[in-house]
Amino acid sequence: MQIDAALLWWRGNRELAPGLLARELDAALGQLAYFPQAGRRVRLGGQSEARHLLLRRCSYHIYYVIADDEVRIVYFRHARRRPGR
C-alpha cells in the first residue's frame, strides 16, 4: 500500500521523470531477488533481521526482511518523511 501510494503520487507530481520511481524500484527488487542480503542490517520495530536499501535517485527507503527464502517489504518511505509518519 505504501508503495502503490508513492508510485501514484510520483507519476502525478514528477512531470520531468514520472517513471523514475517505478524503474528504480523494479531494479532494486530485481537486485534483491538475486542477492537478498544486499541491504544493510538494521533494527526496525524489534525485528533484528531487518535490512535497508536506499533508492538513491528517488530518495526512497526500502526496509525488508528475509523469511522462508522470500524478501518481504515491511516499510517504504521517502527520505524526507520522518520514520513512523
C-alpha positions as CSV (number, residue, x, y, z in Angstrom):
1,M,0.0,0.0,0.0
2,Q,2.8,2.4,0.8
3,I,4.5,1.6,-2.5
4,D,1.3,2.0,-4.5
5,A,0.6,5.4,-2.9
6,A,4.2,6.5,-3.6
7,L,4.1,5.4,-7.2
8,L,0.7,7.1,-7.8
9,W,2.0,10.3,-6.2
10,W,5.3,10.2,-8.1
11,R,3.6,9.8,-11.5
12,G,1.2,12.7,-10.8
13,N,3.8,15.1,-9.4
14,R,7.1,14.4,-11.1
15,E,6.4,15.6,-14.6
16,L,10.1,15.5,-15.7
17,A,10.5,11.9,-14.7
18,P,7.2,10.2,-14.0
19,G,8.5,6.7,-14.4
20,L,11.7,7.1,-12.4
21,L,10.5,5.7,-9.1
22,A,8.9,2.7,-10.8
23,R,12.2,2.0,-12.7
24,E,14.4,2.4,-9.7
25,L,12.1,0.2,-7.6
26,D,12.0,-2.5,-10.2
27,A,15.8,-2.5,-10.4
28,A,16.0,-2.8,-6.6
29,L,13.5,-5.6,-6.4
30,G,15.4,-7.4,-9.2
31,Q,18.6,-7.0,-7.2
32,L,17.0,-8.3,-4.1
33,A,15.7,-11.4,-5.9
34,Y,19.2,-12.4,-6.8
35,F,21.0,-11.1,-3.7
36,P,18.6,-10.6,-0.7
37,Q,21.5,-9.7,1.6
38,A,22.2,-6.5,-0.5
39,G,20.7,-4.2,2.1
40,R,22.5,-3.3,5.3
41,R,21.2,-4.8,8.5
42,V,19.0,-2.5,10.7
43,R,16.8,-2.8,13.7
44,L,13.2,-2.0,12.8
45,G,10.4,-2.3,15.3
46,G,12.0,-5.1,17.2
47,Q,12.9,-7.1,14.0
48,S,16.6,-7.7,14.4
49,E,17.0,-9.2,11.0
50,A,15.5,-6.3,9.0
51,R,17.5,-4.8,6.1
52,H,17.6,-1.4,4.5
53,L,18.1,-0.4,0.9
54,L,18.1,3.2,-0.4
55,L,16.7,4.1,-3.8
56,R,19.3,6.8,-4.4
57,R,17.8,8.8,-7.3
58,C,14.4,8.9,-5.8
59,S,15.4,9.1,-2.1
60,Y,13.1,6.3,-1.0
61,H,14.0,3.8,1.7
62,I,13.0,0.1,1.5
63,Y,13.0,-1.8,4.7
64,Y,12.6,-5.6,4.3
65,V,13.1,-8.9,6.0
66,I,14.1,-12.3,4.5
67,A,11.7,-15.0,5.6
68,D,11.5,-18.5,4.2
69,D,13.8,-17.6,1.3
70,E,11.5,-14.7,0.4
71,V,12.0,-10.9,0.6
72,R,9.1,-9.2,2.3
73,I,9.0,-5.4,2.3
74,V,7.8,-4.2,5.7
75,Y,8.3,-0.4,5.3
76,F,8.7,2.0,2.4
77,R,9.2,5.8,2.8
78,H,10.7,8.9,1.4
79,A,13.9,10.2,3.0
80,R,12.2,13.5,3.9
81,R,9.5,11.7,5.8
82,R,10.2,11.1,9.4
83,P,10.0,7.4,10.5
84,G,6.7,6.4,11.9
85,R,4.7,9.1,10.0
